[in-house]
Every structure is written in C-alpha cells, then in structure tokens.
Amino acid sequence: MASSKFVTVALTLVALASPARAEAVLPLELNRLEPVTGAAEGCRIWMVLANDAAEAAAIASLRLDLVVFGAEGQIARRAAVELAPVGAGRTAVRLFDLAGLACDRIGRLLVNEVLTCRIGGAEMANCADLIRPSSRAGIRFGL
C-alpha cells in the first residue's frame, strides 16, 4: 500500500516538473488595405494566417465575425469571413472586399467573435484564445 502511494506521489511530481506543452497559437495578421476601384468601389482587406507551428494540425474552418470601425470610432460595417482551409505547416493569404467603404475611412478592425473553428478534425471551443492578431496596415487590429 505504501509503495503504491509512493508511485502515485512520484508520478504527480514528475508531471508537475515537466514543462507544460504549449497550446498552438494562430498568428493572424492584418497585412494590407487596398482601395478597390470600378463598379464595386471599396476596400480590399488582406489577411495572413500562419499555421506553421511545429505540431500544427490542419485548419478546416476558421470563420470570424469582424467589426470594422470608422476613423472616428463609430461602427461602420460587420462582416463574417472564412479564413480556412489552411493545411498543417502552411501559411495562407486570404482577402475580402468591403464594398462602399473607402480604406481611408477605416480606423480599426475587431475580431468580435469566432463563429466556427475546426482544427485537426475537432471543434475548438477556445479558438479566440489561440488567435494572436497583429497589423501591418497602419490601423488597430485585435480581439
């Protein structure tokens, strides 16, 4: 009996001393805003989703509810966008157009909610916690 308690305590100590396996993160970059001219004037949004961590699994679906704020802080638009599929070990560029909204009128882009997140064949409940937003577009982008 004492030896089984010793084994249980020893295994617990080993588990506590082992470095915790870091959960994969999803770097999501707002890379560029590009004016769209012609019949459907507006702004083209370029996003980069990196899924190249060492133990990454394929992303089957990553659907986000985005809210676009105007330069003065008012809500200008809301859009649902799908950024997947993205294979394991890959990086993908996705773009979408916001018709009727000029790029210079956009002040901020917010990931309001993760609508769908399917990674490695499983629905992920904590997907918003995995997203690491950044911006190269000269506007704020975040959760």
SULTANOR-V66760 format. One record per helix or strand. SS is the DSSP state (~ for helix, > for strand). FROM is the first residue (numbers start at 1). LEN is the number of residues. If there is no record, write none. Layout:
BEGIN
ss-><SS,SS>
from-><FROM,FROM>
len-><LEN,LEN>
END
This chain:
BEGIN
ss-><~,>,>,>,>,>,>,~,>,>,~,>,>>
from-><2,26,42,59,75,86,90,103,106,122,127,131,140>
len-><16,11,10,12,8,1,10,3,14,2,4,5,3>
END
